[in-house]
């Protein structure tokens, strides 16, 4: 690794494809937890970097989990059903 590679890693983090599943989830949890403060209080450059890193991490998660479970309430059809008065919470 040369000095440029080290600088890139320091600025953007480890390439998401090199993270194991547990590390990837930890990175995603961290970036989502810091999102609001970054949006409200960070410089434009910091927000741009945050956006880029979030996109990389989320893209890697989706690449690894193409058939992830999707909650019915998080689809257009589910949203329409909620709009018609049906509860988003499943009844037992």
Steps between C-alpha positions, in 0.01 A plus 500: 500500500641837404439838666212580261325170586543571871352848457202360307437241772519766770253720312250233392560193715570146396356384169164349601566186293794426733283509815351182639124496562532601865734789421273618220198506733699690763605760240140535380371544855761765570440699184124494546536608863714801400289597198276759665782695664701493178207636302429777750848605609776378269671690222394438141817297443430284804141446390617406150747249648229361729263460204767319300595267783137422579433416135804270490400315817133470407592388149721226639225387740251480211753315283543238774129479582309523172208302643478674835157485661287803424224596744165529322438839663816637336371447145274727292214255536550485876505879520175517306342254743614713794347801331165324482491471879659161551760479773863457398549274802401138438216379716550191712 
